[in-house]
Amino acid sequence: EKFQEAIKYFKLALELNAENSYCLYELAFCYEKTGKLDEAIDYYNKYLDVKPFSELAWYNLGVVYNRLENYDKALKAYDFVLAINDRNSSAMFNKANVQSSVRHLENAIETYHEFLELEPNNVTGILYVAGCYEALKDFEHAEHYYQKAIKLNPEAPEAYFGKGVVLLKKKNFQDSRKYLKKAISLDGENPEFWFAISKSYRFQNMKNNAFDSIQKALENDPFEANYWLEAAWLLHESGDLKEAIKTLENSFEFLPENAAIHYYLGMYLFQDKKAIKGFHHLEQGFAIDFDLYYEVLGDNSTLLSTKQVKSMIKKYKS
């Protein structure tokens, strides 16, 4: 796997025989492996000029375009693969993933179903189609496919998590927790699982359980702002304003420039009669992400009516 050295020798081979299409393909592959994706695209295209019906080259080209987030060209490349071989399940799966990434969810579902016709027991494909239905708020279909994944692989934590989240969105909190707890029993280090179960407790006003769960999420991923905000919110709602403030201040060790955290911290400090420090953090929030302010402060008419905040809005609006 000394790809850089391999590139040198493939280029020497091309100098001796410019029509060696094998070298073109291998150069493209080596450039892909070394992360030089533009060069990889160039050589895959040169190879495809010679071998336009190469299923593998079109597939690899799609992968490279996907890595570059050039989704239109990735889809076209996968379509060429499927025109050559309409039973290439890998290309079909990748195509569906790209469609899902660009939020063409109905198209993605259709492609995932075509993929599942070829690989009916592919748990990952079943989970992904469930995720698309969930994103479309078609919870009945989503739940059906999560349950199908559980049946095929009872040890798949993502399947229990997916079903738990769907039940959470349907406000079936107790049943939701059964599935989320099962997901946690299979993978106790996944912070998303702890975050979801924290929400299920919070919605039933079980704040202590909710806080314990969000702490577990933070232990596993202290770089996710939503976990810090949720922990602080729970403390704030429980009447422990000073601990809420302390929690958000502790978050700066991991997230020093998160606008939402600055906004909430500023708001909590203002409530704690520490206006000067509070205005400092509010200004940090305005400077980082002005548009977010109304989402956080929109209901706080007292704060929005202060001379300082009005001045900040005027200053940062432009």
C-alpha positions as a Markdown table, in Angstrom:
| # | Residue | x | y | z |
|---|---|---|---|---|
| 1 | Glu | 0.0 | 0.0 | 0.0 |
| 2 | Lys | 2.8 | 2.4 | -0.9 |
| 3 | Phe | 0.5 | 4.3 | -3.2 |
| 4 | Gln | 2.7 | 7.3 | -3.7 |
| 5 | Glu | 5.5 | 5.1 | -5.0 |
| 6 | Ala | 3.1 | 3.2 | -7.1 |
| 7 | Ile | 2.0 | 6.4 | -8.7 |
| 8 | Lys | 5.6 | 7.1 | -9.8 |
| 9 | Tyr | 5.9 | 3.7 | -11.5 |
| 10 | Phe | 2.5 | 3.8 | -13.2 |
| 11 | Lys | 3.4 | 7.2 | -14.6 |
| 12 | Leu | 6.7 | 5.8 | -15.9 |
| 13 | Ala | 4.7 | 2.9 | -17.5 |
| 14 | Leu | 2.4 | 5.4 | -19.2 |
| 15 | Glu | 5.4 | 7.2 | -20.6 |
| 16 | Leu | 6.5 | 3.9 | -22.2 |
| 17 | Asn | 2.9 | 3.1 | -23.4 |
| 18 | Ala | 0.4 | 5.9 | -23.4 |
| 19 | Glu | -2.4 | 3.6 | -24.4 |
| 20 | Asn | -2.1 | 1.4 | -21.3 |
| 21 | Ser | -5.6 | 1.8 | -19.9 |
| 22 | Tyr | -4.7 | -0.5 | -16.9 |
| 23 | Cys | -2.2 | 2.2 | -15.7 |
| 24 | Leu | -4.9 | 4.9 | -16.0 |
| 25 | Tyr | -7.2 | 2.9 | -13.8 |
| 26 | Glu | -4.5 | 2.1 | -11.2 |
| 27 | Leu | -3.4 | 5.8 | -11.1 |
| 28 | Ala | -6.9 | 6.9 | -10.4 |
| 29 | Phe | -7.2 | 4.3 | -7.7 |
| 30 | Cys | -3.9 | 5.3 | -6.1 |
| 31 | Tyr | -4.8 | 9.0 | -6.2 |
| 32 | Glu | -8.1 | 8.1 | -4.5 |
| 33 | Lys | -6.3 | 6.3 | -1.8 |
| 34 | Thr | -3.9 | 9.2 | -1.1 |
| 35 | Gly | -6.8 | 11.6 | -0.9 |
| 36 | Lys | -6.0 | 13.5 | -4.1 |
| 37 | Leu | -9.5 | 13.3 | -5.3 |
| 38 | Asp | -9.4 | 15.8 | -8.2 |
| 39 | Glu | -6.5 | 13.8 | -9.7 |
| 40 | Ala | -8.4 | 10.6 | -9.1 |
| 41 | Ile | -11.4 | 12.0 | -11.0 |
| 42 | Asp | -9.2 | 13.1 | -13.9 |
| 43 | Tyr | -7.7 | 9.6 | -14.3 |
| 44 | Tyr | -11.0 | 7.7 | -13.9 |
| 45 | Asn | -12.4 | 9.9 | -16.7 |
| 46 | Lys | -9.4 | 9.2 | -18.9 |
| 47 | Tyr | -9.9 | 5.5 | -18.3 |
| 48 | Leu | -13.6 | 5.8 | -19.0 |
| 49 | Asp | -12.8 | 7.5 | -22.3 |
| 50 | Val | -11.1 | 4.3 | -23.3 |
| 51 | Lys | -13.3 | 1.8 | -21.4 |
| 52 | Pro | -16.8 | 3.5 | -21.2 |
| 53 | Phe | -18.5 | 0.4 | -20.0 |
| 54 | Ser | -16.3 | -0.2 | -17.0 |
| 55 | Glu | -18.8 | -0.9 | -14.1 |
| 56 | Leu | -16.1 | -0.6 | -11.5 |
| 57 | Ala | -14.6 | 2.7 | -12.8 |
| 58 | Trp | -18.0 | 4.4 | -12.8 |
| 59 | Tyr | -18.7 | 3.0 | -9.3 |
| 60 | Asn | -15.4 | 4.3 | -8.0 |
| 61 | Leu | -16.0 | 7.7 | -9.7 |
| 62 | Gly | -19.3 | 7.9 | -7.9 |
| 63 | Val | -17.6 | 7.2 | -4.6 |
| 64 | Val | -15.1 | 10.0 | -5.2 |
| 65 | Tyr | -17.7 | 12.5 | -6.2 |
| 66 | Asn | -19.7 | 11.6 | -3.1 |
| 67 | Arg | -16.6 | 12.2 | -0.9 |
| 68 | Leu | -16.3 | 15.6 | -2.6 |
| 69 | Glu | -20.0 | 16.2 | -1.9 |
| 70 | Asn | -20.6 | 16.7 | -5.6 |
| 71 | Tyr | -23.9 | 14.8 | -5.3 |
| 72 | Asp | -25.3 | 15.4 | -8.8 |
| 73 | Lys | -22.2 | 13.9 | -10.5 |
| 74 | Ala | -22.2 | 11.0 | -7.9 |
| 75 | Leu | -25.8 | 10.2 | -8.9 |
| 76 | Lys | -24.9 | 10.3 | -12.6 |
| 77 | Ala | -22.0 | 7.9 | -12.0 |
| 78 | Tyr | -24.1 | 5.4 | -10.1 |
| 79 | Asp | -26.8 | 5.7 | -12.8 |
| 80 | Phe | -24.1 | 4.7 | -15.4 |
| 81 | Val | -23.2 | 1.7 | -13.2 |
| 82 | Leu | -26.9 | 0.6 | -13.0 |
| 83 | Ala | -27.3 | 1.1 | -16.8 |
| 84 | Ile | -24.4 | -1.3 | -17.3 |
| 85 | Asn | -25.6 | -3.7 | -14.6 |
| 86 | Asp | -29.0 | -3.1 | -13.1 |
| 87 | Arg | -28.3 | -5.7 | -10.3 |
| 88 | Asn | -25.3 | -3.9 | -8.8 |
| 89 | Ser | -26.7 | -3.6 | -5.3 |
| 90 | Ser | -23.7 | -1.6 | -4.0 |
| 91 | Ala | -24.3 | 1.1 | -6.6 |
| 92 | Met | -28.0 | 1.0 | -5.8 |
| 93 | Phe | -27.3 | 1.4 | -2.1 |
| 94 | Asn | -24.9 | 4.2 | -2.6 |
| 95 | Lys | -27.3 | 6.0 | -4.9 |
| 96 | Ala | -30.1 | 5.8 | -2.3 |
| 97 | Asn | -27.7 | 7.2 | 0.3 |
| 98 | Val | -26.9 | 10.2 | -1.9 |
| 99 | Gln | -30.6 | 10.8 | -2.5 |
| 100 | Ser | -31.2 | 10.7 | 1.2 |
| 101 | Ser | -28.3 | 13.1 | 1.8 |
| 102 | Val | -29.8 | 15.7 | -0.5 |
| 103 | Arg | -33.2 | 15.1 | 1.1 |
| 104 | His | -34.8 | 13.5 | -1.9 |
| 105 | Leu | -36.4 | 11.1 | 0.5 |
| 106 | Glu | -39.2 | 9.7 | -1.7 |
| 107 | Asn | -36.6 | 8.9 | -4.4 |
| 108 | Ala | -34.3 | 7.4 | -1.7 |
| 109 | Ile | -37.1 | 5.2 | -0.4 |
| 110 | Glu | -37.8 | 3.9 | -3.9 |
| 111 | Thr | -34.1 | 3.1 | -4.5 |
| 112 | Tyr | -33.7 | 1.5 | -1.1 |
| 113 | His | -36.7 | -0.8 | -2.0 |
| 114 | Glu | -35.0 | -1.8 | -5.2 |
| 115 | Phe | -31.9 | -2.5 | -3.2 |
| 116 | Leu | -33.9 | -4.6 | -0.7 |
| 117 | Glu | -35.3 | -6.6 | -3.6 |
| 118 | Leu | -31.8 | -7.8 | -4.3 |
| 119 | Glu | -30.7 | -8.0 | -0.6 |
| 120 | Pro | -33.9 | -8.5 | 1.4 |
| 121 | Asn | -32.1 | -9.3 | 4.7 |
| 122 | Asn | -29.7 | -6.4 | 4.6 |
| 123 | Val | -30.3 | -4.9 | 8.0 |
| 124 | Thr | -28.4 | -1.6 | 7.2 |
| 125 | Gly | -30.7 | -1.1 | 4.1 |
| 126 | Ile | -33.8 | -1.7 | 6.2 |
| 127 | Leu | -32.6 | 0.7 | 8.9 |
| 128 | Tyr | -31.9 | 3.4 | 6.3 |
| 129 | Val | -35.3 | 3.1 | 4.6 |
| 130 | Ala | -36.9 | 3.3 | 8.1 |
| 131 | Gly | -34.9 | 6.5 | 8.7 |
| 132 | Cys | -36.2 | 8.0 | 5.5 |
| 133 | Tyr | -39.8 | 7.2 | 6.5 |
| 134 | Glu | -39.1 | 8.7 | 9.9 |
| 135 | Ala | -37.7 | 11.9 | 8.3 |
| 136 | Leu | -41.0 | 12.1 | 6.3 |
| 137 | Lys | -43.0 | 11.7 | 9.6 |
| 138 | Asp | -44.4 | 8.5 | 8.2 |
| 139 | Phe | -44.1 | 6.9 | 11.6 |
| 140 | Glu | -46.1 | 3.7 | 10.8 |
| 141 | His | -43.8 | 2.7 | 8.0 |
| 142 | Ala | -40.7 | 3.7 | 10.0 |
| 143 | Glu | -41.8 | 1.6 | 13.0 |
| 144 | His | -42.6 | -1.3 | 10.7 |
| 145 | Tyr | -39.0 | -1.3 | 9.2 |
| 146 | Tyr | -37.3 | -0.8 | 12.5 |
| 147 | Gln | -39.2 | -3.8 | 13.9 |
| 148 | Lys | -38.2 | -5.8 | 10.8 |
| 149 | Ala | -34.6 | -4.9 | 11.5 |
| 150 | Ile | -35.0 | -6.1 | 15.1 |
| 151 | Lys | -36.4 | -9.4 | 13.9 |
| 152 | Leu | -33.6 | -10.0 | 11.5 |
| 153 | Asn | -30.9 | -9.0 | 14.0 |
| 154 | Pro | -32.0 | -8.9 | 17.6 |
| 155 | Glu | -28.5 | -7.6 | 18.6 |
| 156 | Ala | -28.6 | -4.4 | 16.5 |
| 157 | Pro | -28.8 | -1.5 | 18.9 |
| 158 | Glu | -29.6 | 1.0 | 16.1 |
| 159 | Ala | -32.8 | -0.9 | 15.4 |
| 160 | Tyr | -34.1 | -0.6 | 19.0 |
| 161 | Phe | -32.9 | 3.1 | 19.1 |
| 162 | Gly | -34.8 | 3.9 | 15.9 |
| 163 | Lys | -38.0 | 2.3 | 17.1 |
| 164 | Gly | -37.6 | 4.0 | 20.5 |
| 165 | Val | -37.2 | 7.4 | 18.8 |
| 166 | Val | -40.3 | 6.8 | 16.6 |
| 167 | Leu | -42.4 | 5.9 | 19.7 |
| 168 | Leu | -40.9 | 9.0 | 21.4 |
| 169 | Lys | -42.1 | 11.2 | 18.5 |
| 170 | Lys | -45.6 | 9.5 | 18.8 |
| 171 | Lys | -45.5 | 10.5 | 22.6 |
| 172 | Asn | -45.6 | 6.9 | 23.7 |
| 173 | Phe | -43.0 | 7.6 | 26.3 |
| 174 | Gln | -43.0 | 4.4 | 28.3 |
| 175 | Asp | -42.8 | 2.0 | 25.4 |
| 176 | Ser | -40.2 | 4.3 | 23.9 |
| 177 | Arg | -38.0 | 3.8 | 27.0 |
| 178 | Lys | -38.3 | 0.0 | 26.7 |
| 179 | Tyr | -36.6 | 0.1 | 23.3 |
| 180 | Leu | -34.1 | 2.8 | 24.2 |
| 181 | Lys | -33.0 | 0.9 | 27.3 |
| 182 | Lys | -32.5 | -2.2 | 25.1 |
| 183 | Ala | -30.4 | -0.1 | 22.7 |
| 184 | Ile | -28.3 | 1.1 | 25.7 |
| 185 | Ser | -27.9 | -2.4 | 27.1 |
| 186 | Leu | -26.3 | -3.3 | 23.7 |
| 187 | Asp | -24.3 | -0.1 | 23.3 |
| 188 | Gly | -24.0 | 1.9 | 26.5 |
| 189 | Glu | -21.4 | 4.3 | 25.1 |
| 190 | Asn | -23.6 | 5.8 | 22.4 |
| 191 | Pro | -24.5 | 9.3 | 23.5 |
| 192 | Glu | -27.5 | 9.6 | 21.2 |
| 193 | Phe | -29.1 | 6.8 | 23.0 |
| 194 | Trp | -28.7 | 8.5 | 26.3 |
| 195 | Phe | -29.9 | 11.8 | 24.9 |
| 196 | Ala | -33.1 | 10.2 | 23.5 |
| 197 | Ile | -33.9 | 8.5 | 26.8 |
| 198 | Ser | -33.3 | 11.7 | 28.7 |
| 199 | Lys | -35.9 | 13.4 | 26.5 |
| 200 | Ser | -38.4 | 10.6 | 27.2 |
| 201 | Tyr | -37.9 | 11.2 | 30.9 |
| 202 | Arg | -38.1 | 15.0 | 30.5 |
| 203 | Phe | -41.4 | 14.8 | 28.6 |
| 204 | Gln | -42.9 | 13.0 | 31.6 |
| 205 | Asn | -41.4 | 15.5 | 34.1 |
| 206 | Met | -39.0 | 12.9 | 35.5 |
| 207 | Lys | -36.2 | 15.5 | 35.7 |
| 208 | Asn | -33.8 | 13.5 | 37.9 |
| 209 | Asn | -33.8 | 10.6 | 35.5 |
| 210 | Ala | -33.5 | 12.9 | 32.6 |
| 211 | Phe | -30.5 | 14.7 | 34.2 |
| 212 | Asp | -28.7 | 11.4 | 35.0 |
| 213 | Ser | -29.2 | 10.3 | 31.4 |
| 214 | Ile | -28.0 | 13.5 | 29.9 |
| 215 | Gln | -24.9 | 13.3 | 32.1 |
| 216 | Lys | -24.2 | 9.9 | 30.5 |
| 217 | Ala | -24.5 | 11.5 | 27.1 |
| 218 | Leu | -22.0 | 14.1 | 28.1 |
| 219 | Glu | -19.5 | 11.6 | 29.5 |
| 220 | Asn | -19.5 | 9.9 | 26.1 |
| 221 | Asp | -19.5 | 13.0 | 23.9 |
| 222 | Pro | -18.7 | 16.4 | 25.6 |
| 223 | Phe | -18.4 | 18.0 | 22.1 |
| 224 | Glu | -22.1 | 18.0 | 21.4 |
| 225 | Ala | -23.7 | 21.4 | 22.3 |
| 226 | Asn | -27.2 | 20.0 | 22.6 |
| 227 | Tyr | -26.2 | 17.8 | 25.5 |
| 228 | Trp | -24.8 | 20.7 | 27.5 |
| 229 | Leu | -27.9 | 22.8 | 26.7 |
| 230 | Glu | -30.2 | 20.0 | 27.7 |
| 231 | Ala | -28.3 | 19.5 | 31.0 |
| 232 | Ala | -28.4 | 23.3 | 31.8 |
| 233 | Trp | -32.1 | 23.5 | 30.8 |
| 234 | Leu | -33.0 | 20.7 | 33.2 |
| 235 | Leu | -31.1 | 22.3 | 36.0 |
| 236 | His | -32.8 | 25.7 | 35.2 |
| 237 | Glu | -36.2 | 24.2 | 35.2 |
| 238 | Ser | -35.5 | 22.5 | 38.5 |
| 239 | Gly | -34.8 | 25.9 | 40.0 |
| 240 | Asp | -31.0 | 25.4 | 40.2 |
| 241 | Leu | -30.0 | 28.5 | 38.2 |
| 242 | Lys | -26.4 | 28.6 | 39.5 |
| 243 | Glu | -25.7 | 25.0 | 38.5 |
| 244 | Ala | -27.2 | 25.7 | 35.1 |
| 245 | Ile | -24.8 | 28.6 | 34.7 |
| 246 | Lys | -21.9 | 26.5 | 35.9 |
| 247 | Thr | -22.7 | 23.7 | 33.5 |
| 248 | Leu | -22.7 | 26.0 | 30.5 |
| 249 | Glu | -19.4 | 27.7 | 31.7 |
| 250 | Asn | -17.9 | 24.2 | 31.9 |
| 251 | Ser | -18.9 | 23.5 | 28.3 |
| 252 | Phe | -16.4 | 26.1 | 27.1 |
| 253 | Glu | -13.6 | 23.7 | 27.7 |
| 254 | Phe | -14.9 | 21.7 | 24.7 |
| 255 | Leu | -17.1 | 24.3 | 22.8 |
| 256 | Pro | -15.7 | 27.8 | 23.3 |
| 257 | Glu | -17.4 | 29.3 | 20.3 |
| 258 | Asn | -20.9 | 27.9 | 20.2 |
| 259 | Ala | -23.5 | 30.7 | 19.7 |
| 260 | Ala | -26.4 | 28.9 | 21.4 |
| 261 | Ile | -24.4 | 28.2 | 24.5 |
| 262 | His | -23.4 | 31.9 | 24.7 |
| 263 | Tyr | -27.0 | 33.0 | 24.2 |
| 264 | Tyr | -28.4 | 30.7 | 26.9 |
| 265 | Leu | -25.6 | 31.5 | 29.3 |
| 266 | Gly | -26.2 | 35.2 | 28.8 |
| 267 | Met | -29.9 | 34.8 | 29.5 |
| 268 | Tyr | -29.3 | 32.7 | 32.6 |
| 269 | Leu | -26.7 | 35.2 | 34.0 |
| 270 | Phe | -29.1 | 38.1 | 33.4 |
| 271 | Gln | -31.7 | 36.1 | 35.4 |
| 272 | Asp | -29.1 | 35.7 | 38.1 |
| 273 | Lys | -28.6 | 39.5 | 38.4 |
| 274 | Lys | -25.2 | 39.3 | 36.7 |
| 275 | Ala | -26.2 | 41.6 | 33.9 |
| 276 | Ile | -22.7 | 42.8 | 32.8 |
| 277 | Lys | -21.3 | 39.2 | 32.4 |
| 278 | Gly | -24.6 | 38.2 | 30.8 |
| 279 | Phe | -24.5 | 40.9 | 28.2 |
| 280 | His | -20.9 | 39.9 | 27.4 |
| 281 | His | -22.0 | 36.4 | 26.5 |
| 282 | Leu | -25.0 | 37.6 | 24.6 |
| 283 | Glu | -22.7 | 39.7 | 22.5 |
| 284 | Gln | -20.6 | 36.7 | 21.9 |
| 285 | Gly | -23.7 | 34.9 | 20.6 |
| 286 | Phe | -24.6 | 37.8 | 18.3 |
| 287 | Ala | -21.1 | 37.9 | 16.9 |
| 288 | Ile | -21.0 | 34.1 | 16.2 |
| 289 | Asp | -24.6 | 33.6 | 14.8 |
| 290 | Phe | -26.9 | 36.6 | 14.7 |
| 291 | Asp | -29.8 | 34.8 | 13.2 |
| 292 | Leu | -30.0 | 32.4 | 16.1 |
| 293 | Tyr | -30.8 | 35.0 | 18.7 |
| 294 | Tyr | -34.6 | 35.2 | 18.1 |
| 295 | Glu | -35.0 | 31.4 | 18.4 |
| 296 | Val | -33.3 | 31.6 | 21.9 |
| 297 | Leu | -34.4 | 35.0 | 23.1 |
| 298 | Gly | -37.7 | 35.5 | 21.2 |
| 299 | Asp | -39.9 | 34.9 | 24.3 |
| 300 | Asn | -37.8 | 36.9 | 26.6 |
| 301 | Ser | -39.3 | 40.3 | 26.2 |
| 302 | Thr | -37.6 | 41.7 | 29.3 |
| 303 | Leu | -34.1 | 41.0 | 27.8 |
| 304 | Leu | -35.0 | 42.1 | 24.3 |
| 305 | Ser | -36.3 | 45.4 | 25.6 |
| 306 | Thr | -33.0 | 46.3 | 27.3 |
| 307 | Lys | -31.0 | 49.1 | 25.8 |
| 308 | Gln | -27.9 | 46.9 | 25.6 |
| 309 | Val | -29.6 | 44.1 | 23.6 |
| 310 | Lys | -31.3 | 46.6 | 21.3 |
| 311 | Ser | -27.9 | 48.1 | 20.6 |
| 312 | Met | -26.4 | 44.7 | 19.9 |
| 313 | Ile | -29.2 | 43.8 | 17.5 |
| 314 | Lys | -28.6 | 47.1 | 15.6 |
| 315 | Lys | -24.8 | 46.5 | 15.6 |
| 316 | Tyr | -24.8 | 42.9 | 14.3 |
| 317 | Lys | -27.9 | 43.0 | 12.1 |
| 318 | Ser | -25.8 | 44.1 | 9.1 |
